[in-house]
Amino acid sequence: MSGQEMRTYDIYEVFSQKDATSKFESQFSLQAPTPEIALSMAQENFMRREESPSNIFVVKSDHIYYMAPENRQALVRLDNKEYRQPAFYGFIPSKWRELKEKNNHIAKT
């Protein structure tokens, strides 16, 4: 085989889903010349396992983008927004009771 005939293989990431409602999980990487062959190789790999997933898909590693380490500071949660926490809404039932009592009092007068 000459140098021109050699085919390059791409790296694909394999993801699986246990059932139709579960999230996709990264499983492993493999090398393949095309996405179709990568999917076939991934399917063959899962056929050797006891549990078979309900769905698998492959993504070329070059097509996965991630945030650079120096930009990850933007993901740090700011603690100045208490209204985003469920505990913030704990006062609502008592507030409704107060309003209901106030409206009942007004209706009686």
Gaussian input, Z-matrix of N, CA and C with variables (Angstrom, degrees):
# hf/3-21g

backbone

0 1
 N
 C     1     B1
 C     2     B2     1     A1
 N     3     B3     2     A2     1     D1
 C     4     B4     3     A3     2     D2
 C     5     B5     4     A4     3     D3
 N     6     B6     5     A5     4     D4
 C     7     B7     6     A6     5     D5
 C     8     B8     7     A7     6     D6
 N     9     B9     8     A8     7     D7
 C    10    B10     9     A9     8     D8
 C    11    B11    10    A10     9     D9
 N    12    B12    11    A11    10    D10
 C    13    B13    12    A12    11    D11
 C    14    B14    13    A13    12    D12
 N    15    B15    14    A14    13    D13
 C    16    B16    15    A15    14    D14
 C    17    B17    16    A16    15    D15
 N    18    B18    17    A17    16    D16
 C    19    B19    18    A18    17    D17
 C    20    B20    19    A19    18    D18
 N    21    B21    20    A20    19    D19
 C    22    B22    21    A21    20    D20
 C    23    B23    22    A22    21    D21
 N    24    B24    23    A23    22    D22
 C    25    B25    24    A24    23    D23
 C    26    B26    25    A25    24    D24
 N    27    B27    26    A26    25    D25
 C    28    B28    27    A27    26    D26
 C    29    B29    28    A28    27    D27
 N    30    B30    29    A29    28    D28
 C    31    B31    30    A30    29    D29
 C    32    B32    31    A31    30    D30
 N    33    B33    32    A32    31    D31
 C    34    B34    33    A33    32    D32
 C    35    B35    34    A34    33    D33
 N    36    B36    35    A35    34    D34
 C    37    B37    36    A36    35    D35
 C    38    B38    37    A37    36    D36
 N    39    B39    38    A38    37    D37
 C    40    B40    39    A39    38    D38
 C    41    B41    40    A40    39    D39
 N    42    B42    41    A41    40    D40
 C    43    B43    42    A42    41    D41
 C    44    B44    43    A43    42    D42
 N    45    B45    44    A44    43    D43
 C    46    B46    45    A45    44    D44
 C    47    B47    46    A46    45    D45
 N    48    B48    47    A47    46    D46
 C    49    B49    48    A48    47    D47
 C    50    B50    49    A49    48    D48
 N    51    B51    50    A50    49    D49
 C    52    B52    51    A51    50    D50
 C    53    B53    52    A52    51    D51
 N    54    B54    53    A53    52    D52
 C    55    B55    54    A54    53    D53
 C    56    B56    55    A55    54    D54
 N    57    B57    56    A56    55    D55
 C    58    B58    57    A57    56    D56
 C    59    B59    58    A58    57    D57
 N    60    B60    59    A59    58    D58
 C    61    B61    60    A60    59    D59
 C    62    B62    61    A61    60    D60
 N    63    B63    62    A62    61    D61
 C    64    B64    63    A63    62    D62
 C    65    B65    64    A64    63    D63
 N    66    B66    65    A65    64    D64
 C    67    B67    66    A66    65    D65
 C    68    B68    67    A67    66    D66
 N    69    B69    68    A68    67    D67
 C    70    B70    69    A69    68    D68
 C    71    B71    70    A70    69    D69
 N    72    B72    71    A71    70    D70
 C    73    B73    72    A72    71    D71
 C    74    B74    73    A73    72    D72
 N    75    B75    74    A74    73    D73
 C    76    B76    75    A75    74    D74
 C    77    B77    76    A76    75    D75
 N    78    B78    77    A77    76    D76
 C    79    B79    78    A78    77    D77
 C    80    B80    79    A79    78    D78
 N    81    B81    80    A80    79    D79
 C    82    B82    81    A81    80    D80
 C    83    B83    82    A82    81    D81
 N    84    B84    83    A83    82    D82
 C    85    B85    84    A84    83    D83
 C    86    B86    85    A85    84    D84
 N    87    B87    86    A86    85    D85
 C    88    B88    87    A87    86    D86
 C    89    B89    88    A88    87    D87
 N    90    B90    89    A89    88    D88
 C    91    B91    90    A90    89    D89
 C    92    B92    91    A91    90    D90
 N    93    B93    92    A92    91    D91
 C    94    B94    93    A93    92    D92
 C    95    B95    94    A94    93    D93
 N    96    B96    95    A95    94    D94
 C    97    B97    96    A96    95    D95
 C    98    B98    97    A97    96    D96
 N    99    B99    98    A98    97    D97
 C   100   B100    99    A99    98    D98
 C   101   B101   100   A100    99    D99
 N   102   B102   101   A101   100   D100
 C   103   B103   102   A102   101   D101
 C   104   B104   103   A103   102   D102
 N   105   B105   104   A104   103   D103
 C   106   B106   105   A105   104   D104
 C   107   B107   106   A106   105   D105
 N   108   B108   107   A107   106   D106
 C   109   B109   108   A108   107   D107
 C   110   B110   109   A109   108   D108
 N   111   B111   110   A110   109   D109
 C   112   B112   111   A111   110   D110
 C   113   B113   112   A112   111   D111
 N   114   B114   113   A113   112   D112
 C   115   B115   114   A114   113   D113
 C   116   B116   115   A115   114   D114
 N   117   B117   116   A116   115   D115
 C   118   B118   117   A117   116   D116
 C   119   B119   118   A118   117   D117
 N   120   B120   119   A119   118   D118
 C   121   B121   120   A120   119   D119
 C   122   B122   121   A121   120   D120
 N   123   B123   122   A122   121   D121
 C   124   B124   123   A123   122   D122
 C   125   B125   124   A124   123   D123
 N   126   B126   125   A125   124   D124
 C   127   B127   126   A126   125   D125
 C   128   B128   127   A127   126   D126
 N   129   B129   128   A128   127   D127
 C   130   B130   129   A129   128   D128
 C   131   B131   130   A130   129   D129
 N   132   B132   131   A131   130   D130
 C   133   B133   132   A132   131   D131
 C   134   B134   133   A133   132   D132
 N   135   B135   134   A134   133   D133
 C   136   B136   135   A135   134   D134
 C   137   B137   136   A136   135   D135
 N   138   B138   137   A137   136   D136
 C   139   B139   138   A138   137   D137
 C   140   B140   139   A139   138   D138
 N   141   B141   140   A140   139   D139
 C   142   B142   141   A141   140   D140
 C   143   B143   142   A142   141   D141
 N   144   B144   143   A143   142   D142
 C   145   B145   144   A144   143   D143
 C   146   B146   145   A145   144   D144
 N   147   B147   146   A146   145   D145
 C   148   B148   147   A147   146   D146
 C   149   B149   148   A148   147   D147
 N   150   B150   149   A149   148   D148
 C   151   B151   150   A150   149   D149
 C   152   B152   151   A151   150   D150
 N   153   B153   152   A152   151   D151
 C   154   B154   153   A153   152   D152
 C   155   B155   154   A154   153   D153
 N   156   B156   155   A155   154   D154
 C   157   B157   156   A156   155   D155
 C   158   B158   157   A157   156   D156
 N   159   B159   158   A158   157   D157
 C   160   B160   159   A159   158   D158
 C   161   B161   160   A160   159   D159
 N   162   B162   161   A161   160   D160
 C   163   B163   162   A162   161   D161
 C   164   B164   163   A163   162   D162
 N   165   B165   164   A164   163   D163
 C   166   B166   165   A165   164   D164
 C   167   B167   166   A166   165   D165
 N   168   B168   167   A167   166   D166
 C   169   B169   168   A168   167   D167
 C   170   B170   169   A169   168   D168
 N   171   B171   170   A170   169   D169
 C   172   B172   171   A171   170   D170
 C   173   B173   172   A172   171   D171
 N   174   B174   173   A173   172   D172
 C   175   B175   174   A174   173   D173
 C   176   B176   175   A175   174   D174
 N   177   B177   176   A176   175   D175
 C   178   B178   177   A177   176   D176
 C   179   B179   178   A178   177   D177
 N   180   B180   179   A179   178   D178
 C   181   B181   180   A180   179   D179
 C   182   B182   181   A181   180   D180
 N   183   B183   182   A182   181   D181
 C   184   B184   183   A183   182   D182
 C   185   B185   184   A184   183   D183
 N   186   B186   185   A185   184   D184
 C   187   B187   186   A186   185   D185
 C   188   B188   187   A187   186   D186
 N   189   B189   188   A188   187   D187
 C   190   B190   189   A189   188   D188
 C   191   B191   190   A190   189   D189
 N   192   B192   191   A191   190   D190
 C   193   B193   192   A192   191   D191
 C   194   B194   193   A193   192   D192
 N   195   B195   194   A194   193   D193
 C   196   B196   195   A195   194   D194
 C   197   B197   196   A196   195   D195
 N   198   B198   197   A197   196   D196
 C   199   B199   198   A198   197   D197
 C   200   B200   199   A199   198   D198
 N   201   B201   200   A200   199   D199
 C   202   B202   201   A201   200   D200
 C   203   B203   202   A202   201   D201
 N   204   B204   203   A203   202   D202
 C   205   B205   204   A204   203   D203
 C   206   B206   205   A205   204   D204
 N   207   B207   206   A206   205   D205
 C   208   B208   207   A207   206   D206
 C   209   B209   208   A208   207   D207
 N   210   B210   209   A209   208   D208
 C   211   B211   210   A210   209   D209
 C   212   B212   211   A211   210   D210
 N   213   B213   212   A212   211   D211
 C   214   B214   213   A213   212   D212
 C   215   B215   214   A214   213   D213
 N   216   B216   215   A215   214   D214
 C   217   B217   216   A216   215   D215
 C   218   B218   217   A217   216   D216
 N   219   B219   218   A218   217   D217
 C   220   B220   219   A219   218   D218
 C   221   B221   220   A220   219   D219
 N   222   B222   221   A221   220   D220
 C   223   B223   222   A222   221   D221
 C   224   B224   223   A223   222   D222
 N   225   B225   224   A224   223   D223
 C   226   B226   225   A225   224   D224
 C   227   B227   226   A226   225   D225
 N   228   B228   227   A227   226   D226
 C   229   B229   228   A228   227   D227
 C   230   B230   229   A229   228   D228
 N   231   B231   230   A230   229   D229
 C   232   B232   231   A231   230   D230
 C   233   B233   232   A232   231   D231
 N   234   B234   233   A233   232   D232
 C   235   B235   234   A234   233   D233
 C   236   B236   235   A235   234   D234
 N   237   B237   236   A236   235   D235
 C   238   B238   237   A237   236   D236
 C   239   B239   238   A238   237   D237
 N   240   B240   239   A239   238   D238
 C   241   B241   240   A240   239   D239
 C   242   B242   241   A241   240   D240
 N   243   B243   242   A242   241   D241
 C   244   B244   243   A243   242   D242
 C   245   B245   244   A244   243   D243
 N   246   B246   245   A245   244   D244
 C   247   B247   246   A246   245   D245
 C   248   B248   247   A247   246   D246
 N   249   B249   248   A248   247   D247
 C   250   B250   249   A249   248   D248
 C   251   B251   250   A250   249   D249
 N   252   B252   251   A251   250   D250
 C   253   B253   252   A252   251   D251
 C   254   B254   253   A253   252   D252
 N   255   B255   254   A254   253   D253
 C   256   B256   255   A255   254   D254
 C   257   B257   256   A256   255   D255
 N   258   B258   257   A257   256   D256
 C   259   B259   258   A258   257   D257
 C   260   B260   259   A259   258   D258
 N   261   B261   260   A260   259   D259
 C   262   B262   261   A261   260   D260
 C   263   B263   262   A262   261   D261
 N   264   B264   263   A263   262   D262
 C   265   B265   264   A264   263   D263
 C   266   B266   265   A265   264   D264
 N   267   B267   266   A266   265   D265
 C   268   B268   267   A267   266   D266
 C   269   B269   268   A268   267   D267
 N   270   B270   269   A269   268   D268
 C   271   B271   270   A270   269   D269
 C   272   B272   271   A271   270   D270
 N   273   B273   272   A272   271   D271
 C   274   B274   273   A273   272   D272
 C   275   B275   274   A274   273   D273
 N   276   B276   275   A275   274   D274
 C   277   B277   276   A276   275   D275
 C   278   B278   277   A277   276   D276
 N   279   B279   278   A278   277   D277
 C   280   B280   279   A279   278   D278
 C   281   B281   280   A280   279   D279
 N   282   B282   281   A281   280   D280
 C   283   B283   282   A282   281   D281
 C   284   B284   283   A283   282   D282
 N   285   B285   284   A284   283   D283
 C   286   B286   285   A285   284   D284
 C   287   B287   286   A286   285   D285
 N   288   B288   287   A287   286   D286
 C   289   B289   288   A288   287   D287
 C   290   B290   289   A289   288   D288
 N   291   B291   290   A290   289   D289
 C   292   B292   291   A291   290   D290
 C   293   B293   292   A292   291   D291
 N   294   B294   293   A293   292   D292
 C   295   B295   294   A294   293   D293
 C   296   B296   295   A295   294   D294
 N   297   B297   296   A296   295   D295
 C   298   B298   297   A297   296   D296
 C   299   B299   298   A298   297   D297
 N   300   B300   299   A299   298   D298
 C   301   B301   300   A300   299   D299
 C   302   B302   301   A301   300   D300
 N   303   B303   302   A302   301   D301
 C   304   B304   303   A303   302   D302
 C   305   B305   304   A304   303   D303
 N   306   B306   305   A305   304   D304
 C   307   B307   306   A306   305   D305
 C   308   B308   307   A307   306   D306
 N   309   B309   308   A308   307   D307
 C   310   B310   309   A309   308   D308
 C   311   B311   310   A310   309   D309
 N   312   B312   311   A311   310   D310
 C   313   B313   312   A312   311   D311
 C   314   B314   313   A313   312   D312
 N   315   B315   314   A314   313   D313
 C   316   B316   315   A315   314   D314
 C   317   B317   316   A316   315   D315
 N   318   B318   317   A317   316   D316
 C   319   B319   318   A318   317   D317
 C   320   B320   319   A319   318   D318
 N   321   B321   320   A320   319   D319
 C   322   B322   321   A321   320   D320
 C   323   B323   322   A322   321   D321
 N   324   B324   323   A323   322   D322
 C   325   B325   324   A324   323   D323
 C   326   B326   325   A325   324   D324

   B1=1.4494
   B2=1.5291
   B3=1.3057
   B4=1.4563
   B5=1.5209
   B6=1.3161
   B7=1.4610
   B8=1.5197
   B9=1.3369
   B10=1.4636
   B11=1.5192
   B12=1.3275
   B13=1.4606
   B14=1.5255
   B15=1.3374
   B16=1.4607
   B17=1.5172
   B18=1.2782
   B19=1.4568
   B20=1.5233
   B21=1.3176
   B22=1.4618
   B23=1.5228
   B24=1.3001
   B25=1.4523
   B26=1.5166
   B27=1.3122
   B28=1.4536
   B29=1.5197
   B30=1.3123
   B31=1.4606
   B32=1.5256
   B33=1.3307
   B34=1.4594
   B35=1.5189
   B36=1.3268
   B37=1.4568
   B38=1.5238
   B39=1.3258
   B40=1.4639
   B41=1.5239
   B42=1.3213
   B43=1.4583
   B44=1.5209
   B45=1.3309
   B46=1.4589
   B47=1.5170
   B48=1.3317
   B49=1.4532
   B50=1.5276
   B51=1.3339
   B52=1.4727
   B53=1.5140
   B54=1.3288
   B55=1.4623
   B56=1.5235
   B57=1.3034
   B58=1.4694
   B59=1.5227
   B60=1.3296
   B61=1.4639
   B62=1.5206
   B63=1.3211
   B64=1.4656
   B65=1.5242
   B66=1.3199
   B67=1.4627
   B68=1.5323
   B69=1.3253
   B70=1.4508
   B71=1.5222
   B72=1.3208
   B73=1.4575
   B74=1.5122
   B75=1.3230
   B76=1.4558
   B77=1.5225
   B78=1.3324
   B79=1.4582
   B80=1.5194
   B81=1.3211
   B82=1.4582
   B83=1.5215
   B84=1.3132
   B85=1.4602
   B86=1.5215
   B87=1.3226
   B88=1.4574
   B89=1.5177
   B90=1.3161
   B91=1.4588
   B92=1.5210
   B93=1.3279
   B94=1.4576
   B95=1.5208
   B96=1.3442
   B97=1.4670
   B98=1.5311
   B99=1.3475
   B100=1.4679
   B101=1.5345
   B102=1.3244
   B103=1.4694
   B104=1.5339
   B105=1.3219
   B106=1.4624
   B107=1.5266
   B108=1.3141
   B109=1.4660
   B110=1.5244
   B111=1.3301
   B112=1.4649
   B113=1.5254
   B114=1.3277
   B115=1.4569
   B116=1.5341
   B117=1.3077
   B118=1.4623
   B119=1.5320
   B120=1.3288
   B121=1.4686
   B122=1.5330
   B123=1.3179
   B124=1.4730
   B125=1.5271
   B126=1.3295
   B127=1.4613
   B128=1.5275
   B129=1.3114
   B130=1.4701
   B131=1.5253
   B132=1.3287
   B133=1.4605
   B134=1.5290
   B135=1.3355
   B136=1.4573
   B137=1.5234
   B138=1.3324
   B139=1.4606
   B140=1.5271
   B141=1.3158
   B142=1.4626
   B143=1.5221
   B144=1.3032
   B145=1.4628
   B146=1.5256
   B147=1.3257
   B148=1.4666
   B149=1.5210
   B150=1.3239
   B151=1.4633
   B152=1.5175
   B153=1.3111
   B154=1.4612
   B155=1.5258
   B156=1.3080
   B157=1.4698
   B158=1.5262
   B159=1.3153
   B160=1.4634
   B161=1.5270
   B162=1.3342
   B163=1.4582
   B164=1.5284
   B165=1.3172
   B166=1.4679
   B167=1.5248
   B168=1.3175
   B169=1.4554
   B170=1.5116
   B171=1.3283
   B172=1.4616
   B173=1.5185
   B174=1.3220
   B175=1.4601
   B176=1.5136
   B177=1.3058
   B178=1.4563
   B179=1.5266
   B180=1.3064
   B181=1.4697
   B182=1.5226
   B183=1.3164
   B184=1.4736
   B185=1.5235
   B186=1.3273
   B187=1.4545
   B188=1.5247
   B189=1.3222
   B190=1.4570
   B191=1.5190
   B192=1.3127
   B193=1.4605
   B194=1.5207
   B195=1.2911
   B196=1.4588
   B197=1.5215
   B198=1.3080
   B199=1.4530
   B200=1.5304
   B201=1.3104
   B202=1.4622
   B203=1.5335
   B204=1.3302
   B205=1.4732
   B206=1.5239
   B207=1.3091
   B208=1.4652
   B209=1.5361
   B210=1.3222
   B211=1.4679
   B212=1.5218
   B213=1.3089
   B214=1.4639
   B215=1.5249
   B216=1.3006
   B217=1.4643
   B218=1.5287
   B219=1.3228
   B220=1.4664
   B221=1.5304
   B222=1.3168
   B223=1.4636
   B224=1.5271
   B225=1.3193
   B226=1.4618
   B227=1.5223
   B228=1.2993
   B229=1.4590
   B230=1.5182
   B231=1.3206
   B232=1.4576
   B233=1.5244
   B234=1.3150
   B235=1.4576
   B236=1.5231
   B237=1.3070
   B238=1.4553
   B239=1.5305
   B240=1.3244
   B241=1.4611
   B242=1.5170
   B243=1.3203
   B244=1.4612
   B245=1.5189
   B246=1.3467
   B247=1.4573
   B248=1.5292
   B249=1.3213
   B250=1.4664
   B251=1.5215
   B252=1.3066
   B253=1.4618
   B254=1.5208
   B255=1.3403
   B256=1.4684
   B257=1.5298
   B258=1.3201
   B259=1.4674
   B260=1.5316
   B261=1.3176
   B262=1.4588
   B263=1.5273
   B264=1.3338
   B265=1.4569
   B266=1.5231
   B267=1.3144
   B268=1.4602
   B269=1.5105
   B270=1.3280
   B271=1.4530
   B272=1.5310
   B273=1.2880
   B274=1.4616
   B275=1.5327
   B276=1.3475
   B277=1.4771
   B278=1.5257
   B279=1.3295
   B280=1.4628
   B281=1.5318
   B282=1.3110
   B283=1.4684
   B284=1.5329
   B285=1.3441
   B286=1.4583
   B287=1.5305
   B288=1.3285
   B289=1.4673
   B290=1.5256
   B291=1.3295
   B292=1.4672
   B293=1.5285
   B294=1.3223
   B295=1.4646
   B296=1.5247
   B297=1.3410
   B298=1.4620
   B299=1.5246
   B300=1.3420
   B301=1.4713
   B302=1.5285
   B303=1.3233
   B304=1.4558
   B305=1.5186
   B306=1.3524
   B307=1.4699
   B308=1.5333
   B309=1.3262
   B310=1.4641
   B311=1.5156
   B312=1.3168
   B313=1.4719
   B314=1.5298
   B315=1.3390
   B316=1.4653
   B317=1.5218
   B318=1.3259
   B319=1.4689
   B320=1.5266
   B321=1.3485
   B322=1.4623
   B323=1.5182
   B324=1.3108
   B325=1.4803
   B326=1.4844
   A1=107.86
   A2=117.51
   A3=121.13
   A4=109.93
   A5=116.46
   A6=121.96
   A7=112.40
   A8=117.55
   A9=120.66
   A10=111.90
   A11=117.40
   A12=120.77
   A13=112.54
   A14=117.43
   A15=119.89
   A16=110.88
   A17=115.66
   A18=120.96
   A19=109.31
   A20=116.92
   A21=119.63
   A22=108.55
   A23=114.87
   A24=121.34
   A25=108.66
   A26=116.42
   A27=121.82
   A28=109.15
   A29=115.05
   A30=120.61
   A31=107.87
   A32=115.74
   A33=122.57
   A34=109.39
   A35=115.09
   A36=121.44
   A37=107.26
   A38=115.91
   A39=121.18
   A40=109.41
   A41=115.81
   A42=122.92
   A43=108.35
   A44=116.06
   A45=119.72
   A46=110.01
   A47=113.87
   A48=121.87
   A49=106.87
   A50=117.71
   A51=121.47
   A52=112.15
   A53=116.98
   A54=121.14
   A55=107.92
   A56=116.40
   A57=120.65
   A58=113.99
   A59=117.66
   A60=119.56
   A61=113.58
   A62=118.23
   A63=119.97
   A64=110.98
   A65=115.04
   A66=120.46
   A67=109.65
   A68=115.45
   A69=120.68
   A70=108.42
   A71=116.37
   A72=121.48
   A73=109.66
   A74=115.87
   A75=121.10
   A76=109.05
   A77=117.13
   A78=121.25
   A79=112.96
   A80=117.70
   A81=121.26
   A82=109.59
   A83=116.07
   A84=123.13
   A85=108.25
   A86=116.26
   A87=120.54
   A88=109.47
   A89=115.72
   A90=121.35
   A91=108.47
   A92=116.10
   A93=121.16
   A94=109.15
   A95=116.19
   A96=118.96
   A97=113.54
   A98=117.69
   A99=120.86
   A100=109.40
   A101=116.92
   A102=119.37
   A103=112.02
   A104=117.56
   A105=121.13
   A106=111.05
   A107=116.66
   A108=120.47
   A109=110.03
   A110=117.02
   A111=120.60
   A112=110.07
   A113=117.09
   A114=120.98
   A115=110.70
   A116=116.30
   A117=120.49
   A118=111.32
   A119=116.62
   A120=121.26
   A121=110.75
   A122=116.30
   A123=120.34
   A124=109.82
   A125=116.37
   A126=120.55
   A127=110.11
   A128=116.69
   A129=120.73
   A130=110.99
   A131=116.11
   A132=120.22
   A133=110.58
   A134=117.96
   A135=121.32
   A136=111.71
   A137=118.21
   A138=120.91
   A139=111.38
   A140=117.68
   A141=121.75
   A142=112.17
   A143=117.54
   A144=121.84
   A145=110.30
   A146=115.47
   A147=119.96
   A148=111.58
   A149=116.17
   A150=120.02
   A151=109.78
   A152=115.95
   A153=118.77
   A154=108.99
   A155=117.29
   A156=120.67
   A157=110.69
   A158=116.02
   A159=119.45
   A160=111.08
   A161=116.66
   A162=120.17
   A163=109.49
   A164=116.51
   A165=121.43
   A166=108.13
   A167=115.28
   A168=119.21
   A169=109.53
   A170=114.69
   A171=120.91
   A172=108.78
   A173=115.03
   A174=122.03
   A175=107.85
   A176=116.30
   A177=120.18
   A178=108.38
   A179=116.95
   A180=121.22
   A181=112.30
   A182=116.59
   A183=119.84
   A184=112.05
   A185=117.69
   A186=121.41
   A187=113.24
   A188=116.66
   A189=120.66
   A190=107.83
   A191=115.40
   A192=120.63
   A193=108.95
   A194=115.09
   A195=119.94
   A196=108.91
   A197=114.39
   A198=120.92
   A199=109.70
   A200=116.26
   A201=121.20
   A202=109.60
   A203=117.61
   A204=120.23
   A205=113.65
   A206=118.18
   A207=119.61
   A208=112.03
   A209=118.19
   A210=121.30
   A211=113.05
   A212=118.59
   A213=121.77
   A214=113.39
   A215=117.96
   A216=121.53
   A217=110.07
   A218=116.58
   A219=120.58
   A220=111.60
   A221=118.56
   A222=121.82
   A223=113.12
   A224=116.79
   A225=119.73
   A226=108.79
   A227=115.59
   A228=121.45
   A229=110.76
   A230=115.15
   A231=120.45
   A232=108.03
   A233=117.22
   A234=121.04
   A235=112.84
   A236=116.96
   A237=119.12
   A238=112.40
   A239=117.62
   A240=120.71
   A241=109.85
   A242=115.63
   A243=121.11
   A244=112.17
   A245=117.56
   A246=120.13
   A247=112.49
   A248=117.68
   A249=120.53
   A250=112.16
   A251=117.51
   A252=121.76
   A253=109.99
   A254=117.79
   A255=120.46
   A256=112.96
   A257=117.83
   A258=120.93
   A259=111.49
   A260=116.99
   A261=120.76
   A262=111.28
   A263=117.17
   A264=121.28
   A265=113.07
   A266=117.84
   A267=122.00
   A268=113.84
   A269=118.45
   A270=121.80
   A271=112.38
   A272=119.70
   A273=122.43
   A274=112.76
   A275=120.01
   A276=118.00
   A277=112.91
   A278=117.79
   A279=119.60
   A280=110.59
   A281=117.06
   A282=120.81
   A283=110.00
   A284=116.85
   A285=120.45
   A286=110.92
   A287=116.42
   A288=119.64
   A289=110.72
   A290=116.73
   A291=120.90
   A292=111.11
   A293=116.50
   A294=120.22
   A295=111.60
   A296=115.97
   A297=120.52
   A298=110.44
   A299=116.60
   A300=121.23
   A301=110.65
   A302=115.81
   A303=120.78
   A304=110.57
   A305=116.21
   A306=120.36
   A307=111.35
   A308=117.85
   A309=120.93
   A310=110.84
   A311=116.76
   A312=122.40
   A313=109.99
   A314=115.92
   A315=120.45
   A316=110.23
   A317=116.90
   A318=121.03
   A319=111.55
   A320=117.32
   A321=121.17
   A322=111.66
   A323=117.64
   A324=119.67
   A325=113.20
   D1=125.49
   D2=-179.48
   D3=-79.32
   D4=168.97
   D5=-178.27
   D6=-61.64
   D7=-32.28
   D8=-179.93
   D9=-73.09
   D10=-29.59
   D11=-177.66
   D12=-79.80
   D13=-16.75
   D14=-179.41
   D15=-65.31
   D16=131.44
   D17=-178.97
   D18=-96.71
   D19=138.68
   D20=177.13
   D21=-87.38
   D22=145.42
   D23=179.15
   D24=-106.84
   D25=138.35
   D26=176.68
   D27=-97.64
   D28=157.82
   D29=176.59
   D30=-94.92
   D31=130.56
   D32=179.13
   D33=-118.89
   D34=141.23
   D35=173.67
   D36=-95.90
   D37=134.55
   D38=-178.61
   D39=-105.54
   D40=130.77
   D41=178.27
   D42=-121.00
   D43=148.80
   D44=178.03
   D45=-134.75
   D46=162.49
   D47=179.15
   D48=-133.01
   D49=125.54
   D50=-176.76
   D51=-66.22
   D52=-44.28
   D53=175.63
   D54=-145.37
   D55=176.85
   D56=-172.01
   D57=-62.67
   D58=-23.38
   D59=-177.22
   D60=-102.72
   D61=-6.62
   D62=-177.95
   D63=-84.64
   D64=164.45
   D65=-178.70
   D66=-77.99
   D67=159.54
   D68=175.25
   D69=-80.25
   D70=139.83
   D71=179.35
   D72=-124.93
   D73=139.22
   D74=176.91
   D75=-70.21
   D76=133.91
   D77=-176.63
   D78=-111.53
   D79=-55.90
   D80=-176.90
   D81=-165.50
   D82=174.32
   D83=176.20
   D84=-112.89
   D85=153.78
   D86=174.25
   D87=-149.30
   D88=162.40
   D89=178.01
   D90=-107.40
   D91=134.00
   D92=179.42
   D93=-154.75
   D94=154.38
   D95=-179.61
   D96=-76.92
   D97=-28.07
   D98=-178.82
   D99=-139.17
   D100=160.85
   D101=177.50
   D102=-62.94
   D103=-35.62
   D104=179.80
   D105=-62.67
   D106=-43.70
   D107=179.08
   D108=-69.17
   D109=-37.26
   D110=177.37
   D111=-60.93
   D112=-43.00
   D113=179.00
   D114=-64.93
   D115=-40.54
   D116=178.17
   D117=-64.12
   D118=-42.07
   D119=178.60
   D120=-65.41
   D121=-39.60
   D122=178.80
   D123=-65.29
   D124=-42.82
   D125=179.17
   D126=-61.52
   D127=-42.38
   D128=178.62
   D129=-62.23
   D130=-39.67
   D131=178.83
   D132=-63.00
   D133=-42.60
   D134=-179.26
   D135=-70.10
   D136=-26.70
   D137=179.78
   D138=-67.53
   D139=-19.67
   D140=178.90
   D141=-84.36
   D142=-10.68
   D143=-177.02
   D144=-92.65
   D145=159.54
   D146=179.22
   D147=-68.22
   D148=-50.01
   D149=-179.48
   D150=-92.07
   D151=128.09
   D152=177.98
   D153=-102.87
   D154=138.03
   D155=-179.29
   D156=-76.35
   D157=163.13
   D158=176.89
   D159=-84.08
   D160=-20.64
   D161=-178.48
   D162=-156.53
   D163=145.29
   D164=172.87
   D165=-136.21
   D166=153.21
   D167=171.35
   D168=-149.53
   D169=157.77
   D170=-178.93
   D171=-121.74
   D172=145.86
   D173=178.65
   D174=-133.61
   D175=131.94
   D176=177.38
   D177=-62.63
   D178=130.09
   D179=-176.13
   D180=-56.64
   D181=-31.87
   D182=178.97
   D183=-66.01
   D184=-18.83
   D185=-177.39
   D186=-95.33
   D187=4.39
   D188=176.75
   D189=-98.76
   D190=121.10
   D191=-179.10
   D192=-109.08
   D193=144.02
   D194=-179.71
   D195=-138.61
   D196=162.47
   D197=-178.24
   D198=-77.85
   D199=134.75
   D200=179.01
   D201=-65.70
   D202=145.84
   D203=-177.86
   D204=-53.56
   D205=-36.48
   D206=-178.10
   D207=-71.71
   D208=-16.38
   D209=179.02
   D210=-97.22
   D211=-5.12
   D212=-175.26
   D213=-70.34
   D214=-13.07
   D215=176.74
   D216=-60.66
   D217=-26.95
   D218=179.63
   D219=-66.15
   D220=-16.57
   D221=-179.54
   D222=-86.29
   D223=-10.28
   D224=-179.32
   D225=-65.62
   D226=130.04
   D227=-176.77
   D228=-72.67
   D229=134.96
   D230=175.03
   D231=-87.04
   D232=134.44
   D233=-178.26
   D234=-93.99
   D235=22.53
   D236=-178.53
   D237=-99.67
   D238=13.89
   D239=-177.82
   D240=-126.78
   D241=73.46
   D242=-177.26
   D243=-61.40
   D244=-28.46
   D245=-177.00
   D246=-63.92
   D247=-12.25
   D248=177.79
   D249=-83.80
   D250=-7.42
   D251=-179.69
   D252=-97.39
   D253=140.40
   D254=179.47
   D255=-57.94
   D256=-33.03
   D257=-178.06
   D258=-63.15
   D259=-25.07
   D260=-179.48
   D261=-61.98
   D262=-29.84
   D263=-175.07
   D264=-92.58
   D265=10.75
   D266=179.85
   D267=-63.44
   D268=-25.14
   D269=-177.49
   D270=-80.52
   D271=-9.98
   D272=-172.90
   D273=-61.16
   D274=-47.04
   D275=178.74
   D276=-57.23
   D277=-41.51
   D278=179.31
   D279=-68.15
   D280=-34.56
   D281=178.07
   D282=-65.17
   D283=-40.73
   D284=177.81
   D285=-64.12
   D286=-40.69
   D287=177.92
   D288=-60.88
   D289=-44.16
   D290=179.09
   D291=-59.97
   D292=-45.64
   D293=-179.63
   D294=-65.27
   D295=-39.36
   D296=179.10
   D297=-63.58
   D298=-44.13
   D299=178.65
   D300=-63.77
   D301=-40.68
   D302=179.65
   D303=-63.41
   D304=-44.32
   D305=179.28
   D306=-67.72
   D307=-37.12
   D308=176.55
   D309=-63.58
   D310=-40.64
   D311=179.49
   D312=-64.28
   D313=-43.57
   D314=179.63
   D315=-65.43
   D316=-40.35
   D317=-178.36
   D318=-66.19
   D319=-31.91
   D320=-179.34
   D321=-74.43
   D322=-26.22
   D323=-177.41
   D324=-87.53

